[in-house]
């Protein structure tokens, strides 16, 4: 059965849980370094391992980051909260419990705006955002006989972002993850790297007959290391669940693993209910009270957010959806563009330069925008040179820009003048060049004179090469047609 056939009969009900590792220097409740890629089992201490007699100490940056994300997601910030213990026994959970928030999450409600599968705006409602600590990491594919445990990750601070079950397909989930990754990067609270596990996503999927009001039994899918794999896992699971129901089977509440090589999910274990974790208030950490003044201070220091910038570019600057989406793809690109449009009002030209020459240079040299050598103001000066017809677009992109990259302290107008790239509109000078080119290309000249207009490009190229690209294209075209009948 194909996905299209399933969707004619069943309605998917999908919710996501994102675990975002926070960019703090130390762990959530100890001084151990929060560092990816360290030698296994070196960023540990008696506190993070839960040895008797040790006490956790709360990392205040976690609170700051949680409030940042909550404000960005239009959530309600919980003013009085406490921590809870979530008890379960896995080899990579050294304390035998996880410090989390069960009853009083730092944020409740809120929403994130995305595009649905048809490109229309859709609001994804959030249930909650809560603070907790990460577990260690189990590796099953390094040793052929044993599972290896690295506890460096144990105790790393996390924000878990839980949505309402409002997704209807894998594409919506994909777009939501793109938006959330963008958001945490803009806020500088998480690097969003799914391949390294600093942003992880669990998917809850169920299906119900179209028209039904009762949700079906859900399953949870874990261990997806890319956003595209989340989309694939959802689509596979929708079809699998339909197959189970159509064959008269019963969907089990279980946790499944996604295998990226086969594109299939595999059952891991029976899914626990909340009561299985035996939550109770964490006795070693005091409750927290958040003042409105503190929330206001965090709000005051929030950066411009991607959706706000997108709307600004589309509604105020009149850029296309494509332009606005690409310009807000990363915080660095957006900030550079913001600086650029502070120096020019030709917003479309500015967008074209960002997505053309600037991004091409970054991609070819494997650089981030933060390493780009040219100041935004000088790109604005290049745009002005073209507007004033002092250089044409080809000269600006193919000659002035590469020179400026190698000499970023230079000035675009000085570069163009010193290299003879300023556009020449002197008809007599261009006429002499054209006449010489006609004489040196007699066969092409005869065909052009007899009406073969496609040779205009040939002669235009010859003139530009002779004049180092500085001939005014409009003047040159007029003279080509005029002199063809006179020479």
Buried (B, 14 or more C-beta within 10 A) or exposed (E): EEBEEBBEEBBBBBBBBBBBBBBBEBBBBBEBBBEBEBEBBEBBBEBBBBEEEBEBBBBEBBBBBBBBBBBBBBBEBBEEBBBBBBBEEEEBBBBEBBBBBBEBBBBBBBBBBBBBEEEEEBEBEBBBBBBBBBBBBEEEEEEEEEEBBBBBBBBBBBBBBBBBBBBBBBBBBBBBBBBBBBBBBBBEBBBBBBEEBBBBBBBBBBBBEEEEEEEBBBBBBBBBBEBEBBBBBBBBBBBBBBEBBEEEEEBEEBBBBBBBEEEBBEEBEEBEEEEEBEBEEBEEBEEBEBEEEBBEEBEEEBBBBBBBBBEBBBEEBEBEEEBBBBBBBBBBBBBBBBBBBEBBEBBEBBBBBBBEBBBEBBEEEEEEBEEBEBBBEBBBBBBBBBEEEBBBEEBBBEBBBEBBBEEEEBEBBEBBEEBEBBBBBEBEEBBEBBBEBBEEBEEBBEBBBEEEEEBBEBBBEBBBEBBEBBBBBEBBBEBBEEBBEEE
